[in-house]
Amino acid sequence: MEQYIQEIQAFFGQYPLLAYLVRILAATLCGALVGLERTKRSKEAGIRTHCIIACAAALIMIISKYGFADLLGEMGYQAGTRGADPSRIAAQVITGISFLGAGVIFKNGNTVKGLTTAAGIWAMAAVGMACGAGMYSVAFLVTFLILAVQLIMHKFNVGNDAYSNSEIRITLVDTPEIRQALKEKQKEWGITVISSRVTACGDNTLNMILQVRLKHTIPFSEAVKFMDEHPEIKSLSV
């Protein structure tokens, strides 16, 4: 078994780029598995967010281990030499960019928005570090991998973080017909109601505030058409 492991290590030693790719793909797969479990529990950070973070973390670890070998060899630096650690500034990038990513995360009602965008910012900082370290091939590989994750998740709406959160406000005259119409339109538009607040205003009028999760953005023309078809709706805001 030990000999088999040594043979594998020797093979990857001949093809370091392949070794990097295997590590990054393994990390992305692990992120996808954890993200799938979070998605099943309807958490905001789902498959896409976990994939990006795991992928970027693997890239950062590769940079930390192999990105500064040229300096240690060509300039005579040795590990542990005072003032000769070229990775110390790169390490501060991770902390600094985290604050920038936190700035795009905000809470909208009972939902959290911006997690995947923040993960993308953090991942792109890692890609920039890889380019700065001269690891261009692995930087491009990770960029294409993140793009693939983003595009696939958006196209097929996989995971909760591939949906968009929004707020719908409706003022209407309550009738059985309009309730049925709202249920049908909810199915047609693929709306999942996260939370709701309904207020009776007299004269059988209701004010509804809905926190929803959407598969696709509701077009303005569709909203206007729905109001024209149902005069019971006095106002509609999406």
N, C-alpha and C positions, 0 to 999 in steps of 0.2 A: 504493500500500500504506500509506504514511504517513497519507494522508488518511483511508483506511478505519479505521485505528487511532484517529485523532482523533475520528472520528464515533462509534465505540464508546465511547470515553472520555467524550465529551459526553453520550451516552445514559445511561451509568451515573452520570454526575454529576447528572443530574436525578432519579435513583432510587437513592440511596445504599444503602438497605436491600437492594435487589436485587443491587447490586454486592457487598455483604458476603456475601450468601447464596451467590453464585456462587463467591466465593473460598473460603468454608468448605466448600462441596460439592466443589470441586476438591481441596482438601487432604484431605478425607475419602476421596475416590476414590483419591488417591495412596497414602494409608495402607492402604486395602483391597488394593491391588495388591501392595504390599510384604508385607503380612500374609499374603496368599495364598501367596506364595513361601515365607515362613517356615512356614506350615502344612504345605506339601508336604514340608518337611524335618523335620516333627514337632517344631518348637520350641515352647516354652511360650507365648511372646508371639505370638499369631496375628492373624487378621483383626480381631477385635473390639478388642483392645488397641491395635493400630496405628491403627485408625479413630478411636478416642477421643482418642489423643494428638495425631494430626494435626489433628483438628477443634479441640481445645482450643488448640493452638499457633497456628492461624489466628486464632482469636478473640482471643488475647492480643496478636497483632500488630496486629489491627484496633483494639483498645483503645489500644495504644501510639501508633498513628498518629492516631486520630480521637477518642479518648475524652476529651481534655482541651482540645479546641478552644474550648469555652465559656469556660474560664478565661483562655486566651490572648487572647480577644477582649474579654470583658466587663470583666476586671480589669486589662487593660493589660499583661499579662505578655508578654515577648518571648523567643523562643528564645535560650538562652545566658545569660540574666540570672541572676546569682548568687542562689541561694535561691528561684528562681521556677520550678523544675522540678516540676510536680505529679505526675509519673509516678515519682519516685524511691522513694516508699513502696510504690506498687503493684508495682514491680520486686522488692522484697524479699519480697512475698507468694509469688512463684513459687519462690524459694529456700526459704523457710520451709515451705511446704506440701509440698515434695518430701521433707523429712525425715519429715513426718507420714505421707506415702504409703509411704515405705520401711519404716515400722513394721508394715505389714500384709503385707509380702512375707516369706515364710519357705520354707525348703526341707524337703520331706517325702520322705526317701529320695533317689531320683534325679530327683524332680520339684520344680518351683518353683510355689508357690501364692500367689495374691494380686496378681498382676501387673495384671489387669484392674481389681480393686478400687482399687489404687493409682492407676491411670490415671484412674479415675472420680473419685477424690478431687481429683486435680490439675485435671481438667476442671471440676469444680464450683467450685473456687477461681476459675477463669477466668470462669465464669458469674457468681459473686458480684462479681467485679471489674467485669464489664460492667454489672450492676445498679447498683453504686456509682457508676459513671461516667455513669449515666443512659441507657445504651444498652439499654433494656428489650426492644425488639423483637428485636434480635439475640441477646440473652440467652435469650429464650423459644424462638427458632428453634433455637439450639444445644442447649437442653435437650431439645426434642422430637426432634431428630436423634439425640442420644445415646440417648434412650429407645428410639427405633426400632431403632438398631443393636443394643442389648442384647436387646430382645424378639425380633427376627428371628433373631439368632444363637442364642439359647437355644431358640427354637421348632424351628428346623430343624437345630440342632447343626452349624452351619457353623464350621469352624476348630477347631484344637486347644484354644483357650482357651474354647470353649463346653462342653467336657467337664469333668467333675469327677474329681479324682485321689483315690484312697483306698488303704487297705492292707487286705488280706484275710489272715487267719491261719486255717489249717485243720490239725487233727490228725485223721488217718484211718488205717484199716487198708488197706494197699495191695492192691487186687485189679484185674483187668482191667475188671470191671464198673464200679467206682467211677471209674476213669480215663475210661471212655467217658461216664459220666454227667456228669463235670466238663466234658468237652469240649462236650457238648450244652448244658449250662447256661451255659457261657461264651458260646456263640452266642446263646442265648435272652436273656440279660441284657445283651448287647452289651458284653462286657468285653474290653478290650485289655490284655494283660499287658506292662508296661514292664520290670520286672525281677522275679526270683524267687530265693528261697533255700530249698532243700529239705534237711532233715536226717533221716537214718534213726536211729530210736531203739530198734531191736530189736523182736522179735516182729512183724516186717513192718509196723511203725507208722512213719508219716512226719509230720514237722512241716513245713508249707509256709507261707512268708511271701511274699506276692505284692504288688508295687506295681502298681496297675492304673489304667486310665482308663475311666470309666463314662459311658454316654450318659444314664442315669437312676439315681437312688438305688435301691438294693436294699431293698425293704420288709422289715420285720422278719418279717411273716407268711410271706413267700416263703422267707426263710432257714430259719425253723423247719420249714416244710413240706418243704423239701429234705432237712433232717436226718432228719425222720420217715420219709421214703421210702428213705433210705439209712443204715441203722444202722452202716455202716462208718465214718461220720463221728462222731468223738468230741467235737469242739468246732469251732465256726465263729464267727469274729469278723470283722465288716465295719466 
